Each structure stands twice: as C-alpha cells, then as structure tokens.
Amino acid sequence: MGGHAFQTLLGANAVFPRMAPDVYHKLRASCIETLQHHFNFVRVPPEDPEKLDFGDVDIMAFDPIAHETPSSEGIRVALGAEHVITNGQSRNFALLAERPSSGPRTTGAADCGEPRNYHQVDLTILNTRPLWDSLIFHHSYGDLGLILTLLCKPYGLAYSQGGLKVRGGSHHQ
C-alpha cells in the first residue's frame, strides 16, 4: 500500500490514494521511460492480472548508464517527485497526484491546510544482474516469493531472494 514510507515525513498533510489501473499504468510508463535514461535495465515486476487498484509502483533498476548510480536527489528531480526517502538500495518517491476532476494539484492546496494527494514510487537499485532477475521474480504476481516461502517451509526448505536452500537443524518446523 502506498504512502507508508512517508507517514513520518509528511504526516496528515499527505494522502496516498490507491490508483485505478489507468492511472497506475500511465504513471508506471512515465517512470520507466524516465529511468531508462539513467539505467540500462529498468522493469516493474509483473502484476496480478486481476488487480483492481494499486497502492504504489515498484520498479527495479540495474546497471547505471553513467557507470555510477545516480543520486537520489537526481532521480527525484528527473521523476518530478516532491519528496524522496533513501534506505540502502531502496528509494521511495512521492509524486504529486492529479485531481480526478480538476487536473494537476497546485501548491495552493497545501497553503490552505488541505492535504495533498501523492502517488508513491518505490525504486530498488540492484548491483548484479542475477539479483535483479531474482528480485523481479520474487516480487511478481502479488509477491510470488512470499507464497513460495510459505509453501516451502513445511518441507524443510527455505526460499528467499537468494534462492532455494535446505534448512538445517531439527529446530525448524
């Protein structure tokens, strides 16, 4: 669900509504196009095809074109985001949302004390191609990796982004 990363930073002055598929797909395409100017590999994990709405856009990137990972601030500016939070390989961006009835939000809304609507875009920058591939698989179709983790556990197996392993010791159940 979008917006959780920004609750502390923005508080009640920000609302992160769920996105209808048309809004989500437009935002996703725009972000991918922008990020392809900075990375050789940019992809969104495949979504659940029956999904009715979206909380955020999750994007995975690898192999910076400039051979140096762009700064969070540089990506924020390129995406047109108002806010960014950086946590290791992850960056969360708050992009001002459009009002359904009146087009883009203006800065005057915040001046009147009215909460502003945002969309959250989460970018994960990976260091290796195998990790990039693994993370895309892990997060595809509604967190397939979590489903596989739960299915493997009763059989003494551990599945993670790092692969499938036999769990050791009898203390695991």
C-alpha positions as CSV (number, residue, x, y, z in Angstrom):
1,M,0.0,0.0,0.0
2,G,1.4,3.3,-1.0
3,G,2.4,6.1,1.4
4,H,3.6,4.1,4.3
5,A,7.2,5.3,3.8
6,F,6.1,8.9,4.0
7,Q,3.8,8.8,7.1
8,T,6.5,10.1,9.4
9,L,7.9,12.7,7.0
10,L,4.6,14.2,5.7
11,G,2.1,13.1,8.3
12,A,-1.6,14.2,7.8
13,N,-0.6,16.7,5.2
14,A,-0.3,13.9,2.6
15,V,-2.8,11.4,1.3
16,F,-1.7,8.4,-0.9
17,P,-4.9,7.1,-2.5
18,R,-5.0,3.8,-4.3
19,M,-4.6,4.1,-8.0
20,A,-7.1,2.9,-10.6
21,P,-5.4,0.7,-13.3
22,D,-5.3,3.5,-15.9
23,V,-3.6,5.9,-13.5
24,Y,-1.2,3.3,-12.4
25,H,-0.2,2.2,-15.9
26,K,0.3,5.8,-17.0
27,L,2.5,6.6,-14.0
28,R,4.4,3.3,-14.4
29,A,5.1,4.0,-18.1
30,S,6.3,7.6,-17.4
31,C,8.6,6.5,-14.6
32,I,10.1,3.6,-16.6
33,E,10.7,6.0,-19.6
34,T,12.5,8.5,-17.3
35,L,14.6,5.9,-15.5
36,Q,15.7,4.3,-18.8
37,H,17.7,7.5,-19.3
38,H,19.7,6.5,-16.2
39,F,19.8,2.7,-16.1
40,N,20.3,0.0,-18.8
41,F,17.8,-2.3,-17.1
42,V,14.5,-1.0,-15.7
43,R,11.5,-3.2,-15.0
44,V,8.4,-3.5,-13.0
45,P,7.6,-7.0,-11.7
46,P,4.6,-8.5,-13.5
47,E,1.4,-7.5,-11.6
48,D,-1.5,-9.7,-10.7
49,P,-3.6,-9.5,-13.9
50,E,-6.9,-9.3,-11.9
51,K,-5.7,-6.4,-9.6
52,L,-8.4,-3.7,-9.3
53,D,-6.2,-0.9,-7.8
54,F,-2.6,-0.2,-6.8
55,G,-1.0,1.3,-3.8
56,D,2.3,2.2,-5.4
57,V,4.6,1.5,-8.3
58,D,7.5,-0.9,-7.6
59,I,10.4,-0.5,-10.0
60,M,13.7,-2.5,-10.2
61,A,16.8,-1.0,-11.9
62,F,20.3,-2.2,-12.6
63,D,23.4,-1.1,-14.5
64,P,23.6,2.7,-14.4
65,I,24.3,4.2,-17.8
66,A,26.8,6.6,-16.3
67,H,28.6,3.6,-14.6
68,E,27.8,5.4,-11.3
69,T,24.5,5.1,-9.5
70,P,22.6,8.4,-9.9
71,S,21.9,10.3,-6.6
72,S,18.5,10.0,-5.0
73,E,18.1,13.7,-5.5
74,G,19.0,13.5,-9.2
75,I,16.4,10.7,-9.7
76,R,13.8,12.7,-7.6
77,V,14.3,15.7,-10.0
78,A,14.1,13.5,-13.1
79,L,10.9,11.9,-11.9
80,G,9.4,15.2,-10.8
81,A,8.8,13.9,-7.3
82,E,8.4,16.3,-4.4
83,H,10.0,14.0,-1.8
84,V,12.4,11.2,-1.6
85,I,13.5,8.8,1.2
86,T,16.6,6.7,0.7
87,N,17.2,3.5,2.6
88,G,20.1,1.5,1.2
89,Q,19.3,0.2,-2.2
90,S,15.7,1.4,-2.0
91,R,14.4,4.9,-2.8
92,N,10.8,6.0,-2.2
93,F,9.4,8.9,-4.1
94,A,6.3,10.9,-3.5
95,L,4.9,12.3,-6.8
96,L,2.1,14.8,-6.7
97,A,-1.1,13.2,-7.9
98,E,-3.6,14.7,-10.3
99,R,-7.0,15.6,-9.0
100,P,-9.6,13.5,-10.9
101,S,-11.8,16.5,-11.5
102,S,-9.5,19.4,-11.9
103,G,-6.2,18.3,-13.4
104,P,-2.9,18.7,-11.6
105,R,-2.8,19.8,-8.0
106,T,-1.5,23.2,-7.4
107,T,0.8,24.2,-4.5
108,G,-2.1,26.4,-3.2
109,A,-3.8,23.3,-1.8
110,A,-1.2,22.8,0.9
111,D,-1.2,26.5,1.8
112,C,-4.9,26.2,2.7
113,G,-4.2,23.3,5.0
114,E,-5.8,20.8,2.6
115,P,-3.9,17.5,2.4
116,R,-2.1,16.9,-0.8
117,N,-2.6,13.7,-2.9
118,Y,0.5,11.8,-3.9
119,H,1.5,8.6,-5.6
120,Q,4.4,6.6,-4.2
121,V,7.0,5.1,-6.5
122,D,9.5,2.7,-5.0
123,L,12.8,2.2,-6.8
124,T,15.2,-0.6,-5.9
125,I,18.6,-0.4,-7.5
126,L,20.4,-3.7,-7.7
127,N,24.2,-4.3,-8.0
128,T,24.1,-7.5,-10.1
129,R,22.0,-8.9,-12.9
130,P,21.2,-12.2,-11.1
131,L,20.0,-10.3,-8.1
132,W,17.9,-8.0,-10.4
133,D,16.3,-11.1,-12.1
134,S,15.7,-12.8,-8.7
135,L,14.0,-9.8,-7.2
136,I,11.8,-9.3,-10.2
137,F,10.7,-12.9,-9.9
138,H,10.3,-12.7,-6.1
139,H,8.0,-9.7,-6.3
140,S,6.0,-10.7,-9.4
141,Y,2.3,-11.6,-9.4
142,G,1.4,-10.3,-6.0
143,D,4.7,-11.3,-4.1
144,L,5.2,-14.8,-5.6
145,G,8.3,-15.1,-3.4
146,L,6.3,-14.9,-0.2
147,I,3.9,-17.5,-1.5
148,L,6.8,-19.8,-2.4
149,T,8.4,-19.2,1.0
150,L,5.2,-20.3,2.8
151,L,4.9,-23.4,0.6
152,C,8.5,-24.5,1.1
153,K,8.7,-24.1,4.9
154,P,6.7,-27.3,5.9
155,Y,9.1,-29.4,3.7
156,G,12.3,-28.2,5.4
157,L,13.1,-25.8,2.6
158,A,13.9,-22.1,2.7
159,Y,13.1,-19.9,-0.2
160,S,14.4,-16.3,-0.4
161,Q,15.7,-13.8,-2.9
162,G,19.0,-15.6,-2.7
163,G,17.5,-18.9,-3.9
164,L,16.1,-22.2,-2.5
165,K,18.0,-23.9,0.3
166,V,17.6,-26.9,2.6
167,R,17.0,-25.6,6.1
168,G,19.4,-27.0,8.6
169,G,18.8,-28.5,12.1
170,S,15.8,-30.1,13.7
171,H,14.8,-26.8,15.5
172,H,13.0,-25.6,12.4
173,Q,9.4,-26.6,11.9
